[in-house]
Amino acid sequence: MFRLLRQVISHISARTCSTDAAPPQPRLGLRSPFPDREAEVYNLQKQPEGKLVLPGQIFGAPFRSDIVQRVAVWQLAQEETGYP
């Protein structure tokens, strides 16, 4: 899992933002049931710089509120016990 995450992060960081939309390239040789997503990239002056394609395998998964709730409860419990 961490190897996949490192590959995706290096792929995203190596990719430059462009104003002209290039067709998405197949990434990492993996197939995903989720579609890729596009995100606007802004500079510090809040001006659009271009678009970035986010891999569907990571960013296309549906939001799971039950998992978020479990993690929030776990974090609060850890905070009460004094663990970092």
Secondary structure, 3 states (H helix, E strand, C coil): CHHHHHHHHHHHHHCCCECCCCCCCCCCCCCCCCCCEEEEEECCCCCEEEEEEECHHHHCCCCCHHHHHHHHHHHHHHHHHCCC
